[in-house]
Amino acid sequence: MISLKNYSNISDVNKKFLLKKYSNIVDNNENHYINKIQINENLNINKTIIYISRHDGTIANFKTIGELLNFNVSVLTPTYEFEEGPPCFREDKCKTFVKNICSSYDYVVISDVIPDSYPFLINDCNTKIILEITNRFDLFVPDDNKVDYYKNFGAAIINNKNITVVENNPYEVFFACQQGIFIPNYYLIRPAGFAPYLTLLQKNYEAKHEHIAIIARTDQDIGVTSKQLKFLKIKYRIFNKNYGGPLVLANYKALLILPYEVSIMKMMENFRYGVVMLIPTERLFRELSSDNSYEFKEKNLKNVTDGLVRYTEWYNTEFRDLFVYFDHWEELPDILNRTDFSSYRKKEMDYIKKYEQKAFDLWAQVLDLKPSVDMIRRDRPNCDNDLFFNYEL
């Protein structure tokens, strides 16, 4: 038996049930669709994956992709505090836990809080380990432990041939480089926009609104956005973090976002369900984020050459035609009046339909179903740094 103490086990979703239910939701609304994957029902790969994550969005996205690729995906969510290691780490550095996991599954995928992978990096594991980096790779590691973490993480990346790195946005490998970690080989696989299914299955969304939606995640959402919209007499509605998902937002004219992260899972979810997003231009973003109260963790990117374009999704050229940008608050009323929001919805949904195929193809390479032809390979770091833990200058 595998000891799963301090982990919560999320029960598996039957693939046929998922396909049927998920397709029904989408097919019942012409504005929401999923590009169905052709699956050979006679093909039984009979491979197992354990997916370790604390984030509902990463779980929904990967579990959908994994099961549509005919893998048996189980999910483990650590229940110990972010800053703590698992209890087994204090006893035997989790050797027994890692041995049991690695002998029971064909693939171990760790996502969201990458330090949750640490026991697998310092103990023997003969199965393939995939680090899906969707946030900073050292998130929640205490400062006192960072040097030890960096040394072991960096050594594992270079020396452990069973480890494959996937970043879900272009910033993560660059950030690791800035901290002195060289990641020579990796995949860039953005989310395919599959939202947590239970949210979609349990609610009914019918009402249409002309309001602008705001999600109150940061101080600027209330302190800046709502005040500006109120002053401009623009109708808006503020949602809390438990707003119900992209099907709720899709019933509003647009969602106004002041970027607070380089990338968010919900951006691709919004594309899938036709949620038009209003975004400040790079010029306005630089102006707004110069205020110390503005929440954006990676403000240093403003000082990197083309940093916002290369490493944030909001200004990445791949998505430039999918957002509605505004350069001054005062121009918003005119933008709202003259913009054909239905055309943006169509562009978003056409984009995600196409990208979905690419994401499945890339994951098929990571999971050894296809030859690895799209892995990014580097012979030197992609940043300037005076100190590396796993690379000699």
Steps between C-alpha positions, in 0.01 A plus 500: 500500500617853425500727799314815406511667837471878466369471146136521396394260227274652237297222345552433129245612244392226265614593150174420324303689765730798463479504121122467503434761765762747384384476139135544599573822685683644205266370231195648673640851453614604156746747652689232693662203342773247546696370207437131552799274478472193282576207727547143393282327758672170425834645605579430863833652593459370854745758632453679829582854607494651846451875485607696807355851519320740732335704222154412363578659164816300435325183615201550268722588205744210534244239604290577194800479269641187664173310486430605142843356418377174659706517819367406840553819702487512878538822696670565832471834676746565785326619816804615694568873511672665206814591694533153656633178361298179524522328842691209348783740413582535868521124539680345202496782245198329344695208351220256577230730366692569179579132450134404539376772265762435234441125504123547464476748212653535156527879526521743789396854409546782752339837430411836658720495814817350352675467841252215557728310260803526731471149650502357146810700409718375785384137509522222245204477263517275196184634340478814289459823700341799329527843658217713360609845611197728512638738763841598631698181555609607851156613617467491882856373558622681817802723445707289741443192284540652154871427446452134588188486282674666205799268521292184505248625247771612260694174534187293437413701187843429350574149626165321531407381152156395625399864552318697230419868546187665361431870546148629435615852418827645365608662827565200723826375347626859475419559868682180598800626302493826695519299823801305371328189367577400142228292336649382169208293367130569546161532334278807488142374526237756584171390660231387257236687698313206654330647806412300813212284383298498821456877478369460147275203574326638806390841379270639233599821325238675293473871583679747272641826632638818348713562808877475517616227737777547756644229724616642832838330535730793568491847651505655154178323401310696767726799554556580133270317258168535681566868578584578138194315364276670751640842406446424130144379572574159352283221635704231671470210739760391753543127563687335782749221435225237507312652209411172329740472209514606135139413421394776740737754350398411145160658567654843556616743234863464605729428793737784592834378634788702641781241473620372836699199374698422187249228414183352646326171423169681462623693199484188284178389669350835402610450140323164492168646611516830315569736791629821342774662708571872527869560574702820546762561234862443594542876538205532737603187689846647559340817629253325729751250637746774593282557805637304796150383591452331161528123533721342235767265627739530208536875458870443422391387152433864414877549507578199280527564127162404353434335836124555505457380142722193537406387849143611573205355314308831507740661253629191321462536124321163486199647682514862387197469270290322763489777761324836487762752612438848640769764539306749715207451733316783327485311171317201650144627428584542132673159488195334656270666246694427182657160572349193338527273803348206315792502256745483792309209649524315172873573468562373853306181449657435161842550655443258788354241264823510302727519804323206662636275225850634558477443875389140452784442254757645741373298796506189281872567452558552872312179579696298243213445257683687226864584421637801683530754219386819677716495811685830541872435536757754618874469535526810720275693741245745358585774750798691631602381844828498693422189702351166398448194715515254212690672219858616462543840335 
